Amino acid sequence: MSERPVLSIRGLRRTYVTGAGRLEVLKGCDLDVRPGEVVGLIGPSGSGKSSLLHAAGLLEHPDEGVITIDGQNCSDLSERQRTRLRLAGIGFVYQFHHLLPEFTAVENVGLPLRIAGRPRAESEARGRELLVTLGLSERLEHQPSQMSGGEQQRVAIARALANRPRLLLADEPTGNLDPNNSRAVFQALHDLVRQQGVAALVATHNMELAGYMDRVFALKDGHLEERPAESHAY
């Protein structure tokens, strides 16, 4: 791919201090993710997948290294600037959807837009657009308790993309679902990333889903190793 990476990571290092001493989980990681690309991040629990995602999403400061998002070096940004960039340019999907139980699907999806100061009508229109694309046209006015786990996770994906971010970071987005729902939810995420030209970095334990990624990297002993990704078609 010749397009400029949306996410570029260089020399990323992260160490934690524990009761047993210093634990270096990232030891100089380099990674690029380009528009419309789905990159998988695999590795056992404790290998540093979440630490890498948190650094990429500007939720944590690495000990060393440079994070560049859409050509902007984020090293010297203030906390206010980091927060503004997260809100406008980065979407997050987690294992648990964290939907607000008293809000409908449309309201949950539109929430980031409302926080950004957009009108209610615009927020709801964007929410409806994404939910229909994700096959949830019959669930627009349903609250989370009225939806299945897979449906709730699709709502969470729609919410993460509501602000039209350039970068999507997903941490075990299907880890709480059964195999059939897992495949369906990942396919929905995959298709939206392609359609909207988002750069996606997805941490997963699911090796079947890893086979659908454009590229796959394993975190091993603090380093990233690219692995061959099998080609599957939906």
C-alpha positions as CSV (number, residue, x, y, z in Angstrom):
1,M,0.0,0.0,0.0
2,S,1.3,3.4,-0.9
3,E,-1.0,5.6,1.2
4,R,0.4,7.4,4.2
5,P,-0.2,5.4,7.4
6,V,-3.0,6.7,9.6
7,L,-1.1,5.2,12.6
8,S,2.6,5.0,12.7
9,I,4.5,3.6,15.8
10,R,8.2,3.8,16.1
11,G,10.4,2.4,18.9
12,L,7.6,2.0,21.4
13,R,8.7,0.9,24.9
14,R,6.6,0.4,28.0
15,T,7.7,-0.8,31.4
16,Y,5.6,-1.3,34.5
17,V,6.8,-1.4,38.1
18,T,5.3,-4.4,40.0
19,G,5.9,-5.9,43.4
20,A,8.3,-8.4,41.7
21,G,10.3,-5.6,40.1
22,R,10.2,-3.9,36.6
23,L,8.3,-5.6,33.9
24,E,9.2,-4.5,30.3
25,V,6.2,-5.5,28.1
26,L,7.1,-3.5,25.0
27,K,10.7,-3.4,23.9
28,G,10.9,-1.2,20.8
29,C,7.8,-1.9,18.6
30,D,7.3,-0.5,15.1
31,L,4.0,-0.7,13.3
32,D,2.1,1.1,10.5
33,V,-1.7,0.9,9.8
34,R,-3.0,2.4,6.6
35,P,-6.5,3.6,5.5
36,G,-9.0,0.7,5.0
37,E,-6.6,-1.8,6.5
38,V,-7.4,-4.3,9.2
39,V,-4.3,-5.3,11.2
40,G,-4.5,-8.0,13.7
41,L,-2.5,-8.1,17.0
42,I,-2.2,-11.5,18.7
43,G,-0.4,-12.8,21.7
44,P,-1.2,-14.4,25.1
45,S,-2.6,-12.4,28.0
46,G,0.0,-10.2,29.5
47,S,2.0,-10.0,26.3
48,G,1.4,-6.2,26.0
49,K,-1.5,-6.0,23.4
50,S,-3.6,-3.7,25.6
51,S,-0.5,-1.6,26.5
52,L,0.2,-1.1,22.8
53,L,-3.4,-0.2,22.0
54,H,-3.6,2.2,25.0
55,A,-0.4,4.0,23.8
56,A,-1.7,4.1,20.2
57,G,-5.0,5.5,21.4
58,L,-3.2,8.2,23.5
59,L,-4.6,6.8,26.7
60,E,-1.2,6.1,28.2
61,H,2.3,7.7,27.7
62,P,5.0,5.2,26.5
63,D,8.3,5.3,28.2
64,E,10.0,5.7,24.8
65,G,8.9,5.9,21.2
66,V,6.9,8.0,18.8
67,I,3.2,7.8,18.0
68,T,2.1,9.5,14.8
69,I,-1.6,9.8,13.9
70,D,-2.6,11.1,10.5
71,G,0.9,12.6,10.1
72,Q,0.8,14.4,13.5
73,N,3.6,13.5,16.0
74,C,1.7,13.1,19.3
75,S,4.8,13.1,21.6
76,D,4.5,16.7,22.7
77,L,0.8,17.2,22.7
78,S,-0.8,18.5,25.9
79,E,-3.5,16.4,27.7
80,R,-6.2,18.7,26.3
81,Q,-4.8,18.2,22.8
82,R,-4.6,14.4,23.2
83,T,-8.2,14.4,24.4
84,R,-9.3,16.4,21.5
85,L,-7.5,14.1,19.0
86,R,-9.0,11.0,20.7
87,L,-12.5,12.4,20.4
88,A,-12.2,13.5,16.8
89,G,-9.9,11.0,15.3
90,I,-9.9,7.7,17.2
91,G,-12.7,5.2,17.8
92,F,-12.5,2.5,20.5
93,V,-14.2,-0.9,20.7
94,Y,-13.7,-3.1,23.8
95,Q,-14.7,-6.7,24.7
96,F,-17.6,-5.4,26.7
97,H,-19.8,-2.9,24.9
98,H,-20.3,-0.4,27.8
99,L,-23.6,0.9,26.4
100,L,-25.7,3.2,28.5
101,P,-28.6,1.0,29.6
102,E,-31.2,3.8,29.6
103,F,-30.4,5.0,26.1
104,T,-31.7,3.5,22.8
105,A,-29.4,2.1,20.2
106,V,-29.6,5.3,18.2
107,E,-29.0,7.5,21.3
108,N,-25.9,5.4,22.3
109,V,-24.4,5.7,18.8
110,G,-25.0,9.4,18.6
111,L,-23.5,10.1,22.1
112,P,-20.0,10.9,20.8
113,L,-21.5,13.4,18.4
114,R,-23.5,15.0,21.2
115,I,-20.4,15.3,23.4
116,A,-18.7,17.0,20.4
117,G,-21.5,19.5,20.4
118,R,-23.3,18.3,17.3
119,P,-27.1,18.8,17.0
120,R,-29.4,16.0,18.1
121,A,-30.9,15.6,14.7
122,E,-27.4,15.2,13.1
123,S,-26.4,12.7,15.8
124,E,-29.5,10.6,15.4
125,A,-29.2,10.6,11.6
126,R,-25.7,9.4,11.8
127,G,-26.7,6.7,14.4
128,R,-29.5,5.5,12.1
129,E,-27.2,5.4,9.1
130,L,-24.6,3.2,10.9
131,L,-27.1,0.9,12.6
132,V,-28.9,0.2,9.3
133,T,-25.6,-0.5,7.6
134,L,-24.8,-3.0,10.5
135,G,-28.1,-4.8,10.0
136,L,-29.9,-3.3,13.0
137,S,-32.7,-1.5,11.3
138,E,-35.2,-3.3,13.6
139,R,-33.3,-2.3,16.8
140,L,-33.0,1.5,16.4
141,E,-35.2,2.3,19.3
142,H,-34.4,-0.7,21.5
143,Q,-32.4,-0.3,24.7
144,P,-29.4,-2.6,25.3
145,S,-31.4,-5.0,27.5
146,Q,-33.7,-5.7,24.6
147,M,-30.8,-6.8,22.3
148,S,-28.6,-9.8,22.1
149,G,-24.9,-9.7,22.9
150,G,-24.0,-9.6,19.3
151,E,-26.4,-6.8,18.6
152,Q,-25.1,-4.8,21.5
153,Q,-21.6,-5.2,20.2
154,R,-22.6,-4.0,16.8
155,V,-24.1,-0.9,18.4
156,A,-20.7,-0.4,20.2
157,I,-18.9,-0.6,16.8
158,A,-21.3,2.0,15.3
159,R,-20.7,4.2,18.3
160,A,-16.9,4.0,17.8
161,L,-17.3,5.1,14.2
162,A,-19.9,7.8,14.8
163,N,-17.4,10.7,14.7
164,R,-15.9,9.3,11.4
165,P,-12.5,8.6,13.1
166,R,-9.5,7.9,11.0
167,L,-8.3,5.2,13.4
168,L,-10.2,2.4,15.0
169,L,-8.7,0.5,18.0
170,A,-10.4,-2.7,19.1
171,D,-9.4,-4.8,22.1
172,E,-10.9,-8.3,21.9
173,P,-14.1,-6.9,20.3
174,T,-15.6,-10.4,19.9
175,G,-14.1,-12.0,23.0
176,N,-17.4,-12.1,24.9
177,L,-19.4,-13.7,22.1
178,D,-20.1,-17.3,20.9
179,P,-18.4,-18.3,17.6
180,N,-21.3,-17.6,15.3
181,N,-21.9,-14.1,16.8
182,S,-18.1,-13.5,16.8
183,R,-17.8,-14.1,13.1
184,A,-20.9,-12.0,12.3
185,V,-19.7,-9.0,14.5
186,F,-16.2,-9.1,13.0
187,Q,-17.5,-9.3,9.5
188,A,-19.6,-6.2,10.3
189,L,-16.6,-4.4,11.6
190,H,-14.4,-5.5,8.7
191,D,-16.9,-4.3,6.1
192,L,-17.4,-0.9,7.7
193,V,-13.6,-0.3,8.0
194,R,-13.3,-1.1,4.3
195,Q,-16.3,1.2,3.3
196,Q,-15.2,4.2,5.4
197,G,-11.5,3.9,4.8
198,V,-10.7,3.6,8.5
199,A,-7.4,2.2,9.7
200,A,-8.1,-0.6,12.2
201,L,-5.9,-2.3,14.7
202,V,-7.6,-5.3,16.3
203,A,-6.2,-7.2,19.3
204,T,-7.7,-10.7,19.5
205,H,-7.1,-14.2,20.9
206,N,-9.3,-15.7,18.1
207,M,-7.0,-17.2,15.6
208,E,-9.9,-17.9,13.2
209,L,-10.6,-14.2,13.0
210,A,-7.0,-13.3,12.7
211,G,-7.1,-15.2,9.4
212,Y,-9.4,-12.5,8.0
213,M,-7.0,-9.6,8.8
214,D,-4.9,-7.9,6.1
215,R,-1.8,-8.4,8.2
216,V,-1.2,-10.1,11.6
217,F,1.5,-9.2,14.2
218,A,2.3,-11.4,17.2
219,L,3.7,-9.8,20.4
220,K,6.4,-12.0,21.7
221,D,8.9,-11.1,24.4
222,G,8.1,-7.4,23.9
223,H,8.6,-7.4,20.1
224,L,6.3,-7.4,17.2
225,E,6.7,-10.3,14.7
226,E,4.6,-10.3,11.5
227,R,2.9,-13.6,10.8
228,P,1.4,-14.8,7.5
229,A,-2.3,-14.1,7.4
230,E,-4.4,-16.8,5.7
231,S,-6.7,-15.4,3.0
232,H,-10.4,-16.0,3.7
233,A,-13.4,-14.6,1.9
234,Y,-16.7,-13.8,3.5
